[in-house]
Amino acid sequence: AKLFSDSVEMCENVERNFLEFTAENGNWRAVRLEDEMYHCGVTGKLLHPVHVETNAYVFGSPTDYN
């Protein structure tokens, strides 16, 4: 695991988090739990439903999503 991110990765994380938080109506109590996430068969990562159900990928395609 990485301890630090470069500025590009930090900006990507902020944009992704903002989109996901907005999809949950800005309510931290309504966050999606792991069992509500989609599982990427390519990367093995969990994907927030907003990226799959709305095709609102923040960066690239779902296989690029890290």
C-alpha positions as CSV (number, residue, x, y, z in Angstrom):
1,A,0.0,0.0,0.0
2,K,1.1,3.5,-0.8
3,L,1.5,6.1,2.0
4,F,1.5,9.1,-0.3
5,S,-0.1,10.2,-3.5
6,D,1.1,12.6,-6.1
7,S,-0.9,15.7,-7.0
8,V,-2.6,14.1,-10.0
9,E,-3.8,11.1,-8.0
10,M,-5.0,13.3,-5.3
11,C,-7.0,15.4,-7.7
12,E,-8.5,12.2,-9.2
13,N,-9.5,11.0,-5.8
14,V,-11.1,14.3,-4.9
15,E,-13.1,14.3,-8.1
16,R,-14.2,10.6,-7.6
17,N,-15.1,11.2,-4.0
18,F,-17.1,14.3,-4.8
19,L,-19.1,12.4,-7.5
20,E,-19.8,9.5,-5.1
21,F,-20.7,11.8,-2.2
22,T,-23.0,13.8,-4.5
23,A,-24.7,10.6,-5.7
24,E,-25.5,9.9,-2.0
25,N,-27.2,13.3,-1.7
26,G,-24.3,14.6,0.4
27,N,-25.4,12.5,3.4
28,W,-22.6,10.6,5.0
29,R,-25.1,8.4,6.7
30,A,-26.3,7.2,3.3
31,V,-23.0,5.9,2.0
32,R,-22.9,2.7,0.1
33,L,-21.5,-0.2,1.9
34,E,-19.1,-2.8,0.3
35,D,-21.9,-5.3,-0.3
36,E,-23.7,-2.6,-2.4
37,M,-20.7,-2.0,-4.7
38,Y,-20.0,-3.6,-8.0
39,H,-16.9,-5.8,-8.3
40,C,-14.7,-5.2,-11.3
41,G,-13.7,-8.6,-12.8
42,V,-10.6,-7.1,-14.4
43,T,-9.0,-5.1,-11.5
44,G,-10.8,-6.8,-8.6
45,K,-11.6,-3.3,-7.2
46,L,-15.0,-2.3,-5.9
47,L,-16.9,0.3,-7.9
48,H,-19.4,2.7,-6.5
49,P,-22.8,2.2,-8.3
50,V,-22.9,5.8,-9.6
51,H,-20.0,4.9,-12.0
52,V,-21.8,1.8,-13.3
53,E,-25.4,2.7,-13.3
54,T,-25.0,6.2,-14.8
55,N,-21.9,5.6,-16.9
56,A,-20.4,8.6,-15.0
57,Y,-16.9,7.4,-15.0
58,V,-14.6,10.1,-13.6
59,F,-11.6,8.9,-15.5
60,G,-11.5,6.6,-18.6
61,S,-13.4,3.4,-18.5
62,P,-14.3,1.0,-15.7
63,T,-11.3,-1.1,-16.4
64,D,-9.1,2.0,-15.9
65,Y,-10.7,2.7,-12.5
66,N,-8.1,2.3,-9.7
